[in-house]
Amino acid sequence: MNLNQLAIFHAVAQSGNLTRAAEVLCISQPAVSKQLRGLEKSLGTALFHRLSKGVQLTEAGHLLLEYSGRIFALETEAERALAELRELQRGRLIIGASTTIGIYLLPEVMGAFQKLHPRIELQLEIANTQKIQHELAANKVDLALTEGILEGDQWQSDAFQSDEIIAIAAKNCGLATKKNLAPKQICSERILLREAGSGTRKVVENAFREKAIPLESVMSLGSTEAIKRAVMNGMGIAFVSRLAVEDELKTGELVELIFSNWKIERDFYRLRLKGNYESRAAREFMRLLKQFCAAR
């Protein structure tokens, strides 16, 4: 069924007159008549009785008018819904974030976004960097924020915040009282790291490799919170984002180990598949996130 012909039919059926319908549609009356004949021919039935003073719907015309009314009501509703989506009056934003970003950086930004746009549903998926990259590739998240980048021409990565990875120890650890440690002084310590696939772990492994420090005694834990608890209980030292231990450093529950000439830094990235549509909600969230990071 030709929707343009259906729109002309709908206008004629509502006005009951070809001339008035032509004026509403801003086309000529002969064009209206031609399109109606074409619609009737394609449907194999007459839709109007042609009268001297206008037209009157046949039984088939009444039935089609009922359906055309639903179709154009849905069209109007769709246009209104899309307008609301553009104006951030409705919709959903699914954010995929690696652990450090999702737990220690985003909650405050999400709160600010929700106050500004209460009708947008926010959903946060937290996983390691590798999992978030897979979720983005499968179009399961609208916004991907990770601690690592992807190789390949199909990907685009934009750094939005720098981060520092620091070494932490229990307050009674022997190294905690020493200043300007040499990196190799930690060789005898057990190192607590996140699981394989973690962006933080990859950065730490690269930093050890650059300093030619062997990573021999390693314990893997599945969350940064578990790592912090393990360090507090004297199970070893760990390398984590400064964001993750700000509170514990202030209270003295954990101690930062200070090295001479060794600083581990990395960037947080917003990842995108090139050519993918970016919603206004995603753009607005990134604007708030960058504003928050700048203020920090």
C-alpha positions, 0 to 999 in steps of 0.5 A, spaced: 500 500 500 502 506 497 502 511 504 502 517 500 496 515 496 493 513 503 494 520 506 490 523 500 485 518 501 485 520 509 484 527 507 478 526 502 475 521 507 475 526 513 473 532 508 468 529 504 470 533 498 476 532 493 477 540 492 477 541 500 482 535 500 486 538 495 487 545 498 489 542 505 494 537 501 496 543 497 496 539 490 491 540 485 484 536 484 486 532 478 492 529 482 488 527 488 483 524 483 489 520 480 492 518 486 485 515 489 484 511 482 491 508 483 489 506 490 482 503 489 486 499 483 491 497 487 486 494 493 481 492 487 475 495 490 472 502 490 473 506 496 468 512 495 461 513 491 462 519 487 456 524 488 455 531 484 456 534 491 462 530 493 464 523 495 461 518 500 465 512 503 463 505 501 463 500 506 471 498 504 472 506 505 469 506 512 474 500 513 480 503 510 478 509 514 479 506 521 485 503 519 488 509 516 486 513 522 490 508 527 496 509 522 497 516 522 495 517 529 501 512 530 505 517 526 504 523 530 505 519 536 512 517 533 514 524 531 512 526 538 516 521 541 522 522 537 522 530 539 521 528 546 528 523 545 531 529 542 529 534 547 531 529 553 524 528 555 524 520 555 529 515 553 534 510 556 542 511 556 546 504 558 553 506 560 558 500 560 564 502 565 570 498 567 570 498 575 575 504 577 570 508 573 564 505 574 565 505 582 569 511 583 568 516 578 561 515 575 556 515 581 556 523 582 556 524 575 549 520 574 546 523 580 547 530 577 545 527 570 538 525 573 537 531 577 537 535 570 534 529 566 529 525 571 525 522 565 531 519 562 532 512 565 540 511 567 543 504 567 550 502 569 553 496 567 560 495 571 565 490 568 573 489 567 575 493 561 575 487 556 568 485 558 566 492 556 569 492 550 565 486 548 559 489 550 560 495 546 562 491 540 555 487 540 551 494 541 549 492 548 551 499 551 550 506 549 556 509 552 563 505 553 568 508 558 574 504 560 581 504 562 584 501 555 583 502 548 582 498 542 586 497 536 583 497 529 580 502 524 573 501 526 574 504 533 575 511 536 578 512 543 578 519 546 581 520 553 577 524 558 581 524 564 588 522 567 589 517 572 594 515 577 596 508 579 599 508 586 602 502 590 598 501 597 600 497 603 597 496 610 600 501 615 604 496 619 608 494 613 615 494 613 615 498 607 610 503 609 615 507 613 620 508 608 621 514 603 623 514 596 623 506 595 627 503 589 622 499 584 626 493 585 625 493 593 618 490 592 620 484 589 620 480 595 613 482 596 606 479 594 603 483 589 595 483 589 592 485 582 586 485 579 584 479 574 586 478 567 582 482 562 582 488 567 585 495 565 588 496 571 592 490 571 594 491 564 597 498 566 601 495 572 604 489 568 606 494 563 610 498 568 613 492 571 616 490 564 618 497 563 622 497 569 624 490 568 621 488 575 619 480 575 612 479 577 613 472 580 609 472 587 602 475 584 595 474 587 589 475 583 582 478 586 576 480 582 575 486 585 578 493 587 574 492 594 577 485 595 584 487 594 583 493 599 581 488 604 586 483 603 592 489 603 589 491 610 590 484 612 597 484 611 596 479 605 601 483 600 601 490 597 597 492 591 597 497 585 590 501 584 587 507 582 588 513 587 581 514 586 579 507 589 583 509 595 582 516 597 578 515 603 582 509 606 589 514 605 585 519 609 583 515 615 590 511 615 587 505 614 592 504 608 599 507 606 601 509 599 608 507 598 613 512 595 618 511 589 623 515 587 623 516 579 617 511 578 610 514 577 604 510 573 599 514 570 594 512 565 588 515 561 581 513 562 577 513 555 571 513 552 570 508 546 566 508 540 565 504 534 566 509 528 560 511 524 555 509 530 549 513 532 551 518 538 544 519 542 543 526 545 543 523 552 550 520 551 553 527 549 550 530 555 552 525 559 559 526 556 559 533 557 557 533 565 563 527 566 568 532 563 565 538 567 566 533 573 573 531 571 575 538 570 573 540 577 576 535 580 
